[in-house]
Amino acid sequence: MDIQTQIFTQALQIADPIYIDKIDFKDDELHIHLNFYRGSEFECAVCGAKSKAYDTTDKTWRHLNFFQYKCFLHFPTPRTDCKDCGIHQFTPPWARPETGFTLLFEAFVIMMIKGGMPFLELEKITGVYDTRLRRIVDYYVNKAYREKDFSLVCELGIDETSSKKGHNYVTVFTDLKTKEIIYVTPGKSSLAIEQFCFELAEHNGAADSIQAITMDMSKAFIKGASDFLCNAEITFDKFHVVKLLNEAVDKIRKAEVKKNPILKGTKWLWLRNYNNLSERQKAELQFLENENLDSAKAYRLKLTFQDIYNCCDNAEEAELLIQSWLKLADASDLEPIMSFAETIRNHYDGVMKYFKNRITSGICEGLNSVIQGIKRVARGYRNIGNFINMIYLRKCDLNLPRFPLPAKC
């Protein structure tokens, strides 16, 4: 065996009865031709018993690039005639059945895509069409996701995020304890929660085991949770509650700016957290607060409400303060604020649950930012299944093939 053949034999981990027959370098491509010794026995693809080769079929696999050159493995793949299982195609150790790529190439694709590289960029590097690369990712993500165990899931975050422009959404279910996404489904109706319960059962989980949910005040989510997650206490996420209050404040500003030009360009003064404002913005806000403005009145009510979330140590104190705040809201004579107060009354139990269990959708909001990043990098997804698989790849703890990286010095 010459030194070239010896190097590639070790690099590819080729072992008897398979050997490298010849190596060709042509048309800027490396072609490694493998063969096996006559009379060799191979493992049956079904039971693993050794059987002699029955016949062969010439097959080719794309391997990792050799420097900048494409590399291909060629092998006359035998079939085995097992006395118990019959005739089956032998699966060589460097590839999975019915694929034109080596396992190492597929692990490399998974590593690069999981790391954030766009498919089109990886297509340029490998010379493989992005549709074929997507099939590799879809295979391993689906396989790994089927093996997930959700038997310990008991605290759940439910949120929706856009899948593309327009009214297109996916509903995202997050395990609040492990902080990983465990299910994504198209739409944001109550059926999304029903579908989650079916999927949960497929992974050794049970809807009855879900003890707590945090979500927004979506009527569809409330209905779905009430119908299919009967043992769970619903907590309305504090960030969504404050968001509704911010929207009420902004409605008041929009109505008032038409008759008071001093409010032009001040939208974010009223909506941003005070600590995030510049010194100039703080001074401007302080000036406006001293004016006789409905916007300033609504803003002070907003700060008071936020202080209840930030400062209350127990549910009893919070309940007293929220009841007092609701009376102030009613007395404000500001319709959007009064409407918000009515929303709080209609969802009172879920709002108050936060002060008992302190769970929020903060984790979900962070994951949604990652999901939107996935969408931006790909410039959108025409196939919703591809989008969901990319979410699982990045933010679900999947057991995926690992590309062997060199050891650090």
N, C-alpha and C positions, 0 to 999 in steps of 0.2 A: 504494500500500500504506500503510494507516494505521500509526501508531506501535505500536499493540497487536499487530497482525499481524506487524510487523517484528520486535518483541521476541521473540515466540514462534517465528518462523522461525529466528532466530539461536540461540535456546535449544535448539530441537529439531534444529538443523543440517539443516534442510530445504533441498533443492537441486532445480533443474530436472531433470526435467519435473514434479516434484511441488510443490504449493504449498498454502498454507492457504486453504481456501475460506471458512470462517466459524468463529467461536468463540462458544460458548453457555455461559452460567453459569446452571444451573437446578437446583433441588432440592439445593442445597449441593454441587453437582458441576460440575467444569469439563469441557466436551466440546469437543475441537478436531477439526474436520472437515477432512480433507485431500482433495485431488483431484489430477488430472493433466491436462495439456493434450491435447486431442484430436489423434490422430495420432502421439503420442509412442511412442518405442521403449524397450523394457526388456530387461535382460539375461536370457538363458535360465538357469533355475535349475541346469541340468546342465552346459552347456558355456560359458556366459557370453556367447555371441554375442547381438548386439542383434536384437530382433524386435519387430514391432508388437503392440499389445495385441489379444488375441483376444476376450475378454469380461471381465466383472468380477464379483467377489463381495464384498458388503459385509462388512467385518471390523472388529472392535473390539479394542483392546489397552489394558490397564491400565498407566498410566504413574505416575511418582512423584507423591506428593501435592503439590498447589499450596497451600502453607501447610497448613492442617488439612483441606483439601478434596480429595476424590478427583479424579483427573484421568484422562480417557480419550481415546485417539486413535481416530478413525474414518477408514477409507480404503476406497474401492471397489477392491479389489486385483485387478489384471488377471492374465490368463493369457497366456502367449506361445506363438505357434505357430512353433516353430523348425523350419527345413527339415531339420535333421539329427537333432534329439532329439524332435520332436513337441510336443504341447501340455503345458505345465507351469505351475504357479502361480508367479508372481513373488514373491520374498521381499524385502519392504521392508527398508531398511538399519537400521531401528530395532528389529527383532525377528528371532528365529530361526523356522524353519518350524514350523507346527502348535502355536503357543503363544498364549495370550491376554495375554502380558505383554511390555513393551518390554525391551530388553537392559539399559537403565539401571535399570529396576525390579528386574530379576533380580540385577544386580550389587549393588544396595543390600541385597537380601535376603541374599545370600551374605556381605556385609561384616558385617551385624548379627548373623547366626547364628554366623559364625566368631568374632566378638568376644565371644560368650558370652550373647547375648540369647536367652531361651527362645522357642520358637515361639508359645506362647500370648500372650506379651507383644507379639511382632511382629504377631500377628493383630489385637490391639487397635489398634495404630498404623496398620496398613494397611487394616484391614477385609476382609482376605482370609483365608479359612479356613486353618487350620494345615496341613490335608492338602494343599492346593494349594501352600503354601509349601514343604512337605517335598518335593514332586515337583520343584520348582525346584532345591533343594539336591541331591537324589538325581541329577538329570540331570547337573549340572556336576561333582559329585564323581566319578560313574562315568566320565564322559568324560575328566576329568583323570587319574584313576587308570589308565585303560587306556593312557595315553600315558607312564606312568612307565617309566624305564629302570633295571633292577636288575643290569646287567651287571658292575658293580664291587663288588657285595656279597660280602664274604669273611669278615666276623666278625659273628656273629649272637647276639642275646639272645633266649631263649625263656621266656615266663612266662605264667601264666594269671591271669585276674581275673574277678570275678563280674559277670554281666550283669544279674541281678535276684535277688531273695530266693530262698532255697532252693539246691539244687545245680545252678545254672545258670552256666556259665562260657564265656568266650571265651579262645582262646589267641592271644597277641600276639607277633609276630615283629618285632624291632627291629634295624636296622642300627647296630651299635655305633660305626662310624666317623662316620656322618652324624648319629647320634642321632635318627633319625626312625623312626616305625612304618611298616613296609612291607607288613605283611599281618596281618589279623585273621580268625579263623574260629571258628564255634561249637564248643563242646566242648573237652576237654583230653585226648583220646586220641592214640594214635600216628598215627591217620589225619590228625590236624591237620597233622603234619609232612609226610605224603605229599601232602596238598592244597597245602601251601606250596610244595613242589617243583614241582608242576604250574603253580602261579601264577608262580613264579620264571621258568620257561621261557617263559611268555607275555610276559615283560618283558625278554627278552634275557639273563636270568641262567641260571646252571647250578648244579645241586646239587653237582657236582664242584668248583666254585670256592669253596665254603664251607670254610674252613680251621680255624675255631675257633667253638665254641659255648659259651655260659655259660647254665646253667639249674639248676633244683633237682634233687633226686634222684627225681623221679617215674618210676616204672617205665615208664609209657606213653611219656614223653618219651625215656627212655634207649633203649627199643625202637625208637621212630620214628627217632631220630638214627642209631642203629646200622644200621637197614635202608635209610634213604633219604639220609643225609648221610655217606656212607662215608669221605670224605676229611677229615672234620672231627675235630679233637681236642676232646673234651668236658671242660669245666671246671665243676665243681660250685661254684656261687656261694657265696662265703664268708658272705654274709649269711644265706642259707638254712641253711648248716651251723651257724652260731652260733644261729640260731633253733631248730634241733632240740635243741641243747644247752640252751638256755633252757627249752624244754619239759620236758626231763629234770629240770632243777633245780626247776621248778614242780611236777612230779609228786612229788618228794621232799618239798617244802614241804607240799603238800596232804595227804600221808600222815602227816606229822609233826605238823601242827597239831591233829589229832584228839586227840593225847595230850599236847600241849604248847601250851596257850592263848597263850603268849607270842608265838607266830607269827601270831596273828590280825591281819589288816590289814597284813601286811608283804609282800604279793606283789610290789609294784613295787620294793621295796628291793633284791630279789635279781635283778630282770630289767632294770631301767634301767641305762644307763651311769652310772658313779659321778659323772662330771662334771655330769650332769643332775639330781643330787639336791640338795635344799636342805641347808643346814647342819644343821638339825634331823634330817633324814633320814640324813645322813652319820653323825651322832653315834649315832643309833639303830642303824644298821647296824654300826657299830664295836662297840657293846655286844653285839649278837647274835653277831657273829663270835667273840667271846671265850667264848661259851657252848659247851657240848659238844653241838652240834646237827648232825644230818646235813645240814640245809639249808646251814649255814655251811661244812661240808666240801665239799659240792657246788659252792657259790659260789666257793670258792677254786680248785677244779679248773677252773671256768668261766673265771675270770680268767687262769689260767695258759694255758689253751688260746687265749684271745683274744690274749694277749701274743705267742704264736707268729705269728699273723697280722700283728700290728702291728709287730713288731720284727725279724723275720727278713729278711735281705737277699738270701739265695740259697736255692735248693732243697735243697742238701746239708745246710745247717744246719737248715732246717725239717724235713727228714726225720728227722734225729737227735732233734730235740725232740719231734716228734709220736710217734715210737716210744717215747720215754721217758714221754710223757704217757699213752699207751695202757696202759703197764704200771701207772702210778699209778691209772688208771681201773679196771683189773681188780682191783687191791689194795684199792680203796675199799670194796668189798662193798656198794655202792649199786646196786641193780638197774637203775634208769633210766640211770645213768651208764655202767654196763657194757654196756647195750643200745646206747647211743649209740656207745661205742667199737667195738662190733661193726659198726655201720653204717659207721663210718669205714673199717674194714678191708675191708668188702665193696665200698666205692666209693673205694678208696685212690688209684688212678691219677688219677681225676677230681678228687679233693681236692688232690692234690699238683700238678696242672697249674697251679693258681693261682700257685704260687711260681715258675713258669717264665714264664707269659705275663701275669700280673697283671690279667686281665680279670675283671670282675664284672658282676652284673645291677643295679648301682646305677642306671644310666640307666633300665632297665626299671621299677624300683620307683618312680622319679620319674614316669615316664609313666603308671604304674598309678594314681597319685594323681590325675593329670589326668583319666584315664578315669572314675574314681569320681566326680569333680566333675561331669563331663558327665552322668553317670547321675543324680546328685542334683538338678541344676538342672532336668532334665526329669521328675523324680519317676518314673523308670523308663521303659523302652521295651517296648511290647508286641510290636513288630516288630524282630527282631534285626538285620535288614538296615539299618533306620534307625539303630540304635545303632552299627553298624560304620561306616556312612557318616559319622556325626558324629565318630567317632574319627579317620577319615581326614581330615576337614575340619580338625580342630584340630591333629593331630600328624603328618600326612604332608605333605611339601612338594609341594603340588599347584599346577599352573598354572591358577589360577581367574580369572574376570573381575574386574577391579578397578573399584571405584566411584570416580569422580574427586572427590577431596577438594580443597577450596580450598587454594591455596598459603599457607604460613605467612608472616606479616609479618616 
